[in-house]
Amino acid sequence: VVTNPVHDQTYFRSEGDLIVSVKLEPQLETGDKIVIYLNSNEFVSGESSTYSIKELDRGTYQLRVAIKDAQDKIAISSGTVTFHMRQNAIQNPQNAPRPAIP
């Protein structure tokens, strides 16, 4: 089960890296690995239940997690989680208040 990111949640790049967290029940067996898919592409794999995704551009993403066995076959897969990345807006400097001239 993907515990983070939360489905349909919006995250801001200024908050730092996006943390992907997975809750496993039962635990991995010898030779198993966790595979994170981002927009249907294999993004990262390993034995950790927490991964960090750096510098995602703004937009909407789909993420799912699968467990692959020692023969590299998918044993189980999560549902897809859709999340959104945004960037903080920078105010237009032309519209910023100007200091008064004495």
N, C-alpha and C positions, 0 to 999 in steps of 0.2 A: 504494500500500500504506500503510495506517495503521500507523505505528510506535509511536505513543503516543496514546491510552491502550492498554494491553495488554488483550487479551480476558480477561474474567472477573476482572480485577484490582479490588481495593478501594482506594479513595483516601479520604483524610481531609480535610475542609474546612480543618483547621488547617494543612495543608501548603501552603496558598495556592491560587492559580489552577490549574486543570487545563490542562495544555499539550497541544494536539493537534498531532502531527507527522505529516507525510506524506512518503513517499519516492516521487519521480516518476521513472519510466523509460519512455519518453524524457521530456525536459523539455517544458514547455508550449510550444505554438506561438503565434504572434501571434494575439491575440483570444481565446485560451482562458482559462478561469478555473477555480479550484478552488472547489468548493461543499461545505461541511460540513453534513450533515443530522444533527440531534439529535432522536431519537424521531420520525423520519419527517418532520420539519419543517425547511425550509431555515433554517439558523442564521446562517451567515456565508459570504461568498464573497470571492474576491480572487486575487491571484497569489502570495501567500506560501505557503510549505510548512509554516509554524508559526503556530498561532493559540492564543490564551489565552481560556479560558472562566472567567468570574468567578462566584463565589457560587452554585454549583449546590447545590440542596437535597439532603438525603439521599434515597437511593433508587437504583433501577436504571435505567440509561440505555442506549440503543442509538445508535450513531454509525456513519455511513458517509460516504464521500467520493466525489464524482463530479467528473469533468472535463467542463465544458460548453464547446462551441465558440462561435465568433463569432455563430452564429445561435441561441444559447441552447439548443442541443440537447445532451443527454447523450451524450458520445462514449465514455466508459468509467466504470465505477463499481466501488468496492471492495466487499468483503464487509462484513457488519455486525459491528461490535465491540460487545460488551456489557460494561459496566463498572458499578461500584457506588460510590456516594458515601456516606460515613458521617461522623458528627460525633463528636468525643471526648465521652465521658460525663463528666458532672460528678458527683462523689460527693455523696451525700445529706448535707447539713451536719448533719442530726439524728444521723447515725451517726458523725460524725467524732470522733476522740479529743479529750477536753477536757483542758486543762492542769490539773495538780493545784493545789489551793488550799492554801497553806502554813498 
